[in-house]
Amino acid sequence: MSDIKKIIVIFFMGFIFFSCNKTNYKTIKVNNKVSLKRYKLESLEDFKNWHFKDVLIDTLAGISLNRAYDSLLVNRKPKKIIVAVIDMPIEINHLGLKNYIWNNKNEISNNNFDDDQNGYMDDKNGWNFLSNKEGGTNYFVNYEYTRIIKEYSYKFKGKKIKEINQKDSTLFRVYKKAELKYKQRFMFANEEVEYIKNLSIWKKEAEEVISKYIKNSNYGIHELDSLKNMYPKNKDLQDALIQKTNFIEWEFTDSYIKDYKLKAEERVSKLLNLDYNDRKIQGDNPKLINDIEYGTPKFEVNFELLDHGTKMAGIIVNIGKNEELEIMSLAISAYGDEHDKDIALAIRYAVDNGAKVINMSFAKEFSLYPNWVLDAIKYAYENNVLIVNGAGNDNQDLEIKNVTWFPNDHGHENKKEISNNFLKVGSSGLYINKKLKSSFSNYGNNEVDIFAPGEYIYTTFPNNEYNLVYGGTSASSAITSGVAALLYSYYPNLTASQVKNILMDSGLEYTIEVNTPTEEDKNKTIPFNILSKSGKVLNAYNALIMADSISRSN
């Protein structure tokens, strides 16, 4: 067996007794000296809830949720916990979600009156900050660096640092970084529009050639291979067969190309357009945090386009096997970057309306109004609410100077945390090998707090469907939010800081070398336990045991 296929030796470094039933809380470290038989996943059925499995039992880097329910939560009565999902709109009538959607008992539906006087009329299930009461929805918005250039070009355009006042120096550096990012992305965006146009043409041309030989359009690779063998000297046909085979293997369907084309064109016309008003649909003043009279309580949107919130809600709901969790939908995300005003107001809405955990499975490189978000995070902290956020999917070391992903519990350059209720999560993989850190996940031993599974996660998809989310720190954040809600559910006297620290301290620490390639060194590896502040992967079983111990001492 090759080294890369070797699993690990697990050894125990100590334990704390769980006073109720003498179950051991185990602090374990993992290295790569000895191999164990690996649980191999191959089919869709195998992948379903793999992340609930246990490293000792299944040799998969899961969160030991099944083990927790089987041994720790039997006959336990939970408290219902609200998890606010700040994301794209959630398909609240999805068969897999509708029984878990938060119902605002203090609000009467559709009476055009703010019954609970919270500033949001008819908000039975949350609030949709993207849409208006006339049914319009903001599907495509500016990137944050586009907004920064629009906001400060009058002040900084064409200037050098020596021309800038000291008090504006930080903002100037942010502006110049945004300007560089904008130029790079705009060039690529135009190339992308041209590429997808060509892709559509190439697909059509290949299919026209093949249609002369196969009349049934519902053919697959087997039929194409047979045709290839029948006409080996027909160059036009052979080229078309190779082209079409690639389209099938890469799943470049007509619907995929149509969706890709829409997003590529809208990226140029809206996301990167310095003249586009991306608040026209909302109708608010985006520069005034107190202007909250926009949005709608309704969530009827194109869920096939805005699908992310539905997927994250399903991941969170799936953590609670005894119906411990319910979902509050707070829609702020479209294609482009979330607006800081919407982030801040959504956090405050969640806190004011009873959420104990806020899941924010999104990240952006810039922040136009960071203080609005920081104030909202502090507000959540003062009200004992935990915020969980994905670390981002650019395989970046966030400890490098001037690399920060937002939202965050600190500003652009001053990385001092303002509270202890904000948890940033990286993505880990299935197997305990060099790929334990997901290839896409950002990392950093101060910026990232913990890792959690983020690959091949089975969840709800729009239109009452289910499938796998193939990879993203979004899923890692959602799983962590679900486990955090479990801690609150069974141990409601815990504080947000305690829940955060429990999740970090009770994880499993893996010391194996994992891939962290850079442009300079494609083969670079780093010990997994220095990729985050905790050095660990989330573990529900250990977290519940630790929560019990701390709860008893409160």
ABEGO torsion letter per residue (X at the ends): XBAAABBBBBBBAEBBBBAAAGBBBBBBBBBAABBBBBBBBABAAAABGAAABBAAAAGBBBAGAAAAAAAAABGBBBBBBBBBBBBBBBBAABAAAAAABBBBAABBBGAGBBAAGAGBBGBAAEBBAABBAAGBBBABBBBAAAAAAAAAAAAABGBBAAABBAAAAAAAAAAAAAAAAAAAAAAAAAAAAAAAAAAAAAAAAAAAAAAAABABABBBAAAAAAAAAABAABAAAAAAAAAAAAAAAAGBBAAAAAAAAAAAAAAAAAAABAABBAAAAAGBBAABAABABBEBABABBBAAABAAAAAAAAAAAAABAAGABBBBBBBABBBEBBBAAAAAAAAAAAAAAGBABBBBBBBBABBABAAAAAAAAAAAAAAGBBBBBBAEAAGBBAABBGBBBOBBABBAABABBABAABBBBBBBBABBBAAABBAABBBEAAABABBBBABGBBBBBBGGBBBBBAEEAAAAAAAAAAAAAAAAAABAABBAAAAAAAAAAABBBBABBBBBBBAABAABBBBAAAABAAGBBBBAAAAAAAAAAAAAAX
